[in-house]
Amino acid sequence: MSDRIKVLIVDDISETRDHLSKLLGFEADIDVVGVAASGAEAIERAVALMPDVVLMDINMPDMDGIATTELLAAKCPTAAVVMMSVQGEADYLRRSMLAGAREFLVKPFSSDELNTSIRQVWTRERDKQSRIVAPVAASAVPTTASGEAGTVVAVFSPKGGVGRTTIAVNLAVAAASLGGKRVALMDASFQFGDVGVLLNLNPKNKSIADLVPELDAGDLESIDTFIIDHSSGVRVLLAPASPEQAEHVTASHTKRVLERLRADHDLVVVDCPAAFNDTTIAVLDESDLILTLLSLEITSVKNMRLFLEVSEQLGYRADKLRLVLNRADSTLGIRVADVEHSIGRKVDHTIVSDGRSVVYALNRGVPFFLSNREAQVSQDILRLATAIVGAGDPAAAAAHTTKGKAAAKKSLFAWR
């Protein structure tokens, strides 16, 4: 693949096409290979020119950008679409992502925003294509031999308030307790990360933001200086101390840090924010396994259904995602069977509700897995950690499955 990014501009306004062409003409690594004034012309030109990135206006008279993007996914699957719109509503973003767009820019945008978006989606698409050429199954990623690549597990939820950070922190601690594994925990909620609060960690100059100068300089031999060793045995990379620092952490930075963490650890647990953005998608793309959290709430179920649709458009394998139902024994009027029927998929893991243990531990800055190891919620977390750590060991996985079925049934249906 060429190091110069081939861009096709699609917009029905000639002045906009000319303006974008001039802006990109100043970039040494970007070539505008063509322009199109309609959706139909965009399809024709994309098939002929095979661009790396398509700048797509969402509002066009003959065929809008969303319909055009859907056709491009079939006609020119290697082209990454950056959608452009004067409207920034969440529904437009969702529909664009479902159609296959990899980025969404709200007009007017700056030249820096435009150039950054083009480079980021191109980089992600290039990495995706390289993984397709030489696929590595998540379950086959080695985690035992020293020096071999570890497993990256993203903890994600399309809705906030479902206990994502709490699960991520306690999962990492539980995995470390199993022994024999170097476990890292990365807080990828860069604007408002809470991992440090849950672990009672608040050091200065020790976060991913402090790594940015080294990343920009291209020198990242080690990140040990910025990692904190927690008493549980988990090695922690915190989010920036303030929201404004998060703006300096890009998707490219995130990817390189994850590569370094993967090289140095057997298991890397990443706490993701409940939002789609460049850095979150970079984490999800790089992950071997995505633990997707939901709860027994209609809004959570709705968002999960939408995320599963988006994940399919992003090319994630079904076995890359595992559904984790948190607070599974809550009597909220929705049954587990209703959830599974709504999203069209079985729940893989369940975790009971234990507000007393969880909140008490949170306020003390001590993971509940350490403060109340015998609680059912801790046992559910341990079962989840065992399933992940033992994924590469058939005997361990089989033992976990046999042992966990009865416990899972008990914890899930005990309230009925």
C-alpha positions as CSV (number, residue, x, y, z in Angstrom):
1,M,0.0,0.0,0.0
2,S,1.3,3.4,-1.0
3,D,2.4,5.9,1.7
4,R,0.4,8.6,-0.1
5,I,-3.3,8.7,0.8
6,K,-5.6,8.8,-2.3
7,V,-8.7,10.9,-1.6
8,L,-12.0,11.2,-3.5
9,I,-14.1,14.2,-2.7
10,V,-17.9,13.9,-3.0
11,D,-20.0,17.0,-2.7
12,D,-22.8,18.5,-4.9
13,I,-21.5,22.0,-4.4
14,S,-18.6,22.9,-6.7
15,E,-17.2,25.6,-4.4
16,T,-16.9,23.1,-1.6
17,R,-15.2,20.5,-3.8
18,D,-12.7,23.2,-4.9
19,H,-12.1,24.4,-1.4
20,L,-11.4,20.9,-0.1
21,S,-9.1,20.1,-3.0
22,K,-7.1,23.3,-2.3
23,L,-6.8,22.5,1.4
24,L,-5.6,19.0,0.8
25,G,-3.2,20.1,-1.9
26,F,-0.9,21.5,0.7
27,E,-0.5,18.1,2.4
28,A,2.6,16.2,1.2
29,D,1.1,12.8,2.0
30,I,-2.4,13.3,0.5
31,D,-3.4,13.1,-3.1
32,V,-6.8,14.2,-4.3
33,V,-7.3,11.7,-7.1
34,G,-10.8,12.8,-8.1
35,V,-14.1,14.6,-7.3
36,A,-17.7,13.7,-7.7
37,A,-20.9,15.8,-7.6
38,S,-23.4,13.1,-6.9
39,G,-23.8,9.7,-5.3
40,A,-24.0,7.8,-8.6
41,E,-20.9,9.6,-9.9
42,A,-19.1,8.8,-6.6
43,I,-19.7,5.1,-7.0
44,E,-18.4,5.2,-10.6
45,R,-15.3,7.2,-9.8
46,A,-14.5,5.1,-6.7
47,V,-14.6,1.9,-8.7
48,A,-12.3,3.4,-11.3
49,L,-9.9,5.3,-9.0
50,M,-9.8,2.9,-5.9
51,P,-9.3,5.8,-3.4
52,D,-8.1,5.1,0.2
53,V,-10.4,7.7,1.7
54,V,-13.7,9.1,0.4
55,L,-14.8,12.5,1.8
56,M,-18.6,12.2,1.5
57,D,-21.2,14.9,1.9
58,I,-24.3,13.5,3.7
59,N,-26.8,15.7,1.8
60,M,-27.0,15.3,-1.9
61,P,-30.0,15.5,-4.2
62,D,-29.9,12.2,-6.2
63,M,-28.6,9.8,-3.6
64,D,-27.6,10.9,-0.1
65,G,-24.2,10.2,1.4
66,I,-25.5,7.4,3.7
67,A,-27.0,5.4,0.7
68,T,-23.9,6.0,-1.3
69,T,-21.7,4.8,1.6
70,E,-23.7,1.6,1.8
71,L,-23.1,0.9,-1.9
72,L,-19.4,1.8,-1.6
73,A,-19.0,-0.9,1.0
74,A,-19.9,-3.5,-1.6
75,K,-18.4,-1.8,-4.7
76,C,-15.2,-0.5,-3.2
77,P,-14.7,-2.1,0.3
78,T,-11.2,-0.8,0.8
79,A,-12.2,2.8,0.7
80,A,-12.7,4.4,4.2
81,V,-15.5,7.0,4.2
82,V,-15.3,10.2,6.2
83,M,-18.9,11.7,6.3
84,M,-19.4,15.4,6.2
85,S,-22.5,17.2,7.4
86,V,-23.7,20.6,8.6
87,Q,-25.9,18.6,11.1
88,G,-24.2,17.0,14.1
89,E,-27.2,15.2,15.6
90,A,-26.5,11.8,17.1
91,D,-29.0,10.1,14.7
92,Y,-26.9,11.2,11.7
93,L,-23.8,9.9,13.3
94,R,-25.5,6.6,14.1
95,R,-26.9,6.1,10.6
96,S,-23.5,7.0,9.1
97,M,-21.7,4.5,11.2
98,L,-24.3,1.8,10.4
99,A,-23.8,2.5,6.7
100,G,-20.0,2.0,7.1
101,A,-18.5,5.4,7.6
102,R,-15.4,5.5,9.7
103,E,-15.5,9.2,10.8
104,F,-18.0,12.0,11.0
105,L,-17.1,15.7,10.5
106,V,-19.5,18.5,11.3
107,K,-19.2,21.5,8.9
108,P,-17.5,23.9,9.2
109,F,-14.4,22.1,10.3
110,S,-10.7,23.3,10.3
111,S,-8.0,22.0,7.9
112,D,-6.3,20.4,10.9
113,E,-9.5,18.4,11.8
114,L,-9.9,17.4,8.1
115,N,-6.3,16.3,7.7
116,T,-6.3,14.4,11.0
117,S,-9.5,12.6,10.2
118,I,-8.2,11.5,6.8
119,R,-4.9,10.2,8.2
120,Q,-6.6,8.4,11.1
121,V,-9.2,6.5,9.1
122,W,-6.5,5.6,6.5
123,T,-4.2,4.3,9.2
124,R,-7.1,2.2,10.8
125,E,-8.1,0.8,7.4
126,R,-4.5,-0.1,6.6
127,D,-4.1,-1.9,9.9
128,K,-7.5,-3.7,9.3
129,Q,-6.4,-4.9,5.9
130,S,-3.1,-6.2,7.3
131,R,-5.0,-8.2,9.9
132,I,-7.2,-9.6,7.2
133,V,-4.2,-10.7,5.2
134,A,-2.7,-12.4,8.3
135,P,-5.6,-13.0,10.7
136,V,-4.8,-14.0,14.3
137,A,-7.7,-15.5,16.2
138,A,-8.2,-13.9,19.6
139,S,-8.3,-17.3,21.3
140,A,-5.0,-18.2,19.8
141,V,-3.1,-15.2,21.0
142,P,-0.2,-16.5,23.2
143,T,-0.2,-15.3,26.8
144,T,2.2,-17.8,28.5
145,A,5.6,-17.6,27.0
146,S,7.8,-14.6,28.0
147,G,8.2,-12.0,25.2
148,E,5.2,-13.1,23.2
149,A,2.2,-10.9,22.5
150,G,-0.4,-10.7,25.2
151,T,-4.2,-10.4,24.9
152,V,-6.0,-7.0,24.9
153,V,-9.5,-7.0,26.4
154,A,-11.6,-3.9,26.0
155,V,-14.4,-3.3,28.5
156,F,-17.0,-1.2,26.6
157,S,-20.6,-0.2,26.9
158,P,-22.7,1.9,24.5
159,K,-24.4,3.4,27.6
160,G,-23.0,5.0,30.7
161,G,-24.0,4.0,34.2
162,V,-23.8,0.2,33.8
163,G,-20.7,-0.3,36.0
164,R,-18.1,-0.5,33.2
165,T,-15.1,1.0,35.1
166,T,-16.0,-1.0,38.2
167,I,-16.0,-4.2,36.2
168,A,-12.8,-3.3,34.4
169,V,-10.9,-2.6,37.5
170,N,-12.0,-5.7,39.4
171,L,-11.6,-7.9,36.4
172,A,-7.9,-6.8,36.1
173,V,-7.4,-7.4,39.9
174,A,-9.1,-10.8,39.7
175,A,-7.0,-11.8,36.7
176,A,-3.8,-10.8,38.5
177,S,-4.9,-12.9,41.5
178,L,-4.9,-16.1,39.4
179,G,-1.1,-15.9,39.3
180,G,1.5,-16.4,36.5
181,K,0.3,-13.4,34.4
182,R,1.5,-9.9,34.0
183,V,-1.7,-7.8,34.0
184,A,-2.0,-4.2,32.9
185,L,-5.0,-1.9,33.2
186,M,-5.4,1.1,30.9
187,D,-7.9,3.9,31.5
188,A,-9.0,4.9,28.0
189,S,-11.7,7.2,29.2
190,F,-9.3,10.1,28.6
191,Q,-11.5,13.0,29.5
192,F,-13.1,11.7,32.7
193,G,-11.3,8.6,33.7
194,D,-12.1,7.0,37.1
195,V,-9.7,4.1,37.3
196,G,-7.4,6.1,39.5
197,V,-10.3,6.9,41.9
198,L,-11.3,3.2,42.3
199,L,-7.7,2.2,43.0
200,N,-6.9,5.3,45.2
201,L,-4.1,6.4,42.8
202,N,-3.5,10.0,42.0
203,P,0.2,10.6,41.1
204,K,1.5,13.5,39.1
205,N,3.0,13.1,35.7
206,K,2.0,9.5,35.4
207,S,-0.7,9.2,32.7
208,I,-1.0,8.5,29.0
209,A,-0.9,12.3,28.5
210,D,2.6,12.4,29.8
211,L,3.6,9.9,27.2
212,V,2.5,12.1,24.3
213,P,5.9,13.9,23.8
214,E,7.7,10.7,23.5
215,L,5.1,9.3,21.1
216,D,5.3,12.4,19.0
217,A,9.1,12.1,18.9
218,G,8.8,8.5,17.8
219,D,10.7,7.2,20.7
220,L,8.7,4.7,22.8
221,E,11.2,2.0,24.0
222,S,9.5,1.7,27.4
223,I,6.5,3.1,29.2
224,D,7.4,1.8,32.6
225,T,8.1,5.3,33.9
226,F,4.5,6.2,33.4
227,I,3.0,3.0,34.8
228,I,1.9,2.6,38.4
229,D,2.3,-0.7,40.2
230,H,-0.8,-1.3,42.3
231,S,-0.6,-3.4,45.5
232,S,-2.9,-6.0,43.8
233,G,-0.2,-6.7,41.2
234,V,-1.9,-4.9,38.4
235,R,0.1,-2.3,36.5
236,V,-1.9,0.8,35.8
237,L,-1.8,3.4,33.0
238,L,-4.1,6.2,34.1
239,A,-6.1,8.7,32.0
240,P,-5.0,12.3,31.8
241,A,-5.5,14.3,35.0
242,S,-7.7,17.0,33.3
243,P,-10.1,16.9,30.3
244,E,-8.1,19.4,28.3
245,Q,-5.1,17.1,28.3
246,A,-7.2,14.4,26.7
247,E,-7.3,16.5,23.5
248,H,-3.6,15.7,22.9
249,V,-4.1,12.0,23.0
250,T,-4.9,10.8,19.5
251,A,-6.0,7.4,18.1
252,S,-2.5,6.9,16.8
253,H,-1.0,7.5,20.2
254,T,-3.6,5.1,21.7
255,K,-2.8,2.3,19.2
256,R,1.0,2.6,19.8
257,V,0.6,2.5,23.6
258,L,-1.6,-0.6,23.3
259,E,1.0,-2.3,21.1
260,R,3.7,-1.6,23.8
261,L,1.4,-2.8,26.6
262,R,0.6,-5.9,24.7
263,A,4.3,-6.6,24.2
264,D,5.1,-6.2,27.9
265,H,2.1,-8.0,29.5
266,D,0.1,-11.2,29.2
267,L,-3.2,-9.5,29.6
268,V,-4.2,-5.8,29.0
269,V,-7.6,-4.7,30.3
270,V,-8.8,-1.4,28.8
271,D,-11.6,0.7,30.3
272,C,-13.3,2.4,27.4
273,P,-15.7,5.4,27.5
274,A,-19.3,5.0,26.6
275,A,-19.0,6.8,23.4
276,F,-17.8,6.3,19.8
277,N,-14.8,8.5,18.9
278,D,-11.4,8.0,17.2
279,T,-9.6,6.7,20.3
280,T,-12.4,4.3,21.3
281,I,-12.6,2.8,17.9
282,A,-8.8,2.5,17.9
283,V,-9.0,0.5,21.1
284,L,-11.8,-1.7,19.8
285,D,-10.0,-2.3,16.6
286,E,-6.8,-3.3,18.4
287,S,-8.5,-5.5,21.0
288,D,-8.6,-9.3,20.8
289,L,-11.8,-9.4,22.9
290,I,-14.5,-6.8,23.6
291,L,-16.5,-7.3,26.8
292,T,-19.7,-5.4,26.1
293,L,-21.7,-4.5,29.2
294,L,-25.4,-4.0,29.5
295,S,-28.0,-4.0,32.2
296,L,-31.7,-4.8,32.6
297,E,-32.8,-1.4,31.4
298,I,-34.6,-0.7,28.1
299,T,-32.2,2.1,27.2
300,S,-29.2,-0.2,27.8
301,V,-30.8,-2.9,25.7
302,K,-31.6,-0.5,22.9
303,N,-28.1,0.9,22.8
304,M,-26.6,-2.6,22.8
305,R,-28.7,-3.6,19.8
306,L,-27.4,-0.5,17.9
307,F,-23.8,-1.3,18.9
308,L,-24.1,-4.8,17.6
309,E,-25.2,-3.5,14.3
310,V,-22.3,-1.0,14.2
311,S,-19.8,-3.6,15.2
312,E,-20.9,-5.8,12.3
313,Q,-20.4,-2.8,9.9
314,L,-16.9,-2.3,11.5
315,G,-16.0,-5.8,10.5
316,Y,-15.7,-7.3,14.0
317,R,-16.2,-11.1,14.2
318,A,-19.1,-12.3,16.3
319,D,-16.6,-14.2,18.6
320,K,-14.7,-11.0,19.3
321,L,-17.6,-9.7,21.3
322,R,-18.8,-11.2,24.6
323,L,-22.0,-9.8,26.2
324,V,-21.8,-9.3,30.0
325,L,-25.0,-8.6,31.8
326,N,-24.3,-6.6,35.0
327,R,-26.7,-6.5,37.9
328,A,-28.3,-9.5,36.3
329,D,-30.5,-10.3,39.4
330,S,-32.2,-6.8,39.5
331,T,-36.0,-7.0,39.5
332,L,-36.6,-4.2,37.0
333,G,-39.4,-5.9,35.0
334,I,-37.1,-7.1,32.2
335,R,-36.1,-10.7,32.0
336,V,-32.8,-12.0,30.6
337,A,-34.8,-13.9,28.0
338,D,-36.4,-10.6,26.9
339,V,-32.9,-9.0,26.5
340,E,-31.6,-11.9,24.5
341,H,-34.6,-11.9,22.2
342,S,-34.4,-8.1,21.7
343,I,-30.7,-8.1,20.7
344,G,-30.7,-11.4,18.9
345,R,-27.9,-12.9,20.9
346,K,-27.2,-14.9,24.0
347,V,-25.7,-13.3,27.1
348,D,-22.2,-14.8,27.7
349,H,-21.6,-13.8,31.3
350,T,-23.6,-12.5,34.2
351,I,-22.7,-10.5,37.3
352,V,-25.1,-10.0,40.2
353,S,-26.0,-6.8,41.8
354,D,-24.4,-6.0,45.2
355,G,-24.7,-2.3,45.7
356,R,-23.5,-2.4,49.4
357,S,-20.2,-4.1,48.7
358,V,-19.5,-2.2,45.4
359,V,-20.2,1.3,46.7
360,Y,-18.5,0.7,50.0
361,A,-15.3,-0.5,48.2
362,L,-15.5,2.3,45.7
363,N,-15.6,5.0,48.4
364,R,-12.6,3.4,50.1
365,G,-10.6,3.2,46.9
366,V,-10.3,-0.6,47.3
367,P,-11.6,-3.0,44.6
368,F,-14.4,-5.0,46.0
369,F,-12.7,-8.2,44.8
370,L,-10.0,-7.5,47.4
371,S,-12.2,-6.2,50.2
372,N,-15.0,-8.8,49.9
373,R,-13.6,-11.8,48.1
374,E,-16.3,-14.2,49.2
375,A,-19.2,-12.0,47.9
376,Q,-21.2,-13.4,45.0
377,V,-20.3,-10.4,42.9
378,S,-16.6,-11.1,43.5
379,Q,-17.1,-14.8,42.5
380,D,-18.8,-13.7,39.3
381,I,-15.9,-11.5,38.5
382,L,-13.5,-14.3,39.2
383,R,-15.4,-16.6,37.0
384,L,-15.2,-14.0,34.2
385,A,-11.5,-13.5,34.7
386,T,-10.9,-17.3,34.6
387,A,-12.8,-17.5,31.4
388,I,-10.6,-14.9,29.8
389,V,-7.2,-15.9,31.2
390,G,-8.0,-19.6,30.4
391,A,-9.2,-18.9,26.9
392,G,-6.0,-20.2,25.4
393,D,-5.9,-23.3,27.6
394,P,-8.6,-25.8,26.4
395,A,-8.4,-27.8,29.7
396,A,-8.8,-24.6,31.8
397,A,-11.6,-23.4,29.6
398,A,-13.4,-26.8,29.9
399,A,-13.0,-26.9,33.6
400,H,-14.3,-23.3,33.9
401,T,-17.3,-24.1,31.8
402,T,-18.2,-27.2,33.8
403,K,-17.7,-25.4,37.1
404,G,-19.3,-22.2,36.1
405,K,-22.6,-23.5,34.7
406,A,-24.2,-24.2,38.1
407,A,-22.8,-21.0,39.7
408,A,-24.1,-19.0,36.8
409,K,-27.5,-20.5,37.0
410,K,-27.7,-19.9,40.7
411,S,-26.5,-16.3,40.6
412,L,-28.8,-15.4,37.7
413,F,-32.1,-17.0,38.8
414,A,-31.8,-17.0,42.6
415,W,-34.1,-14.0,42.8
416,R,-37.0,-15.6,41.0
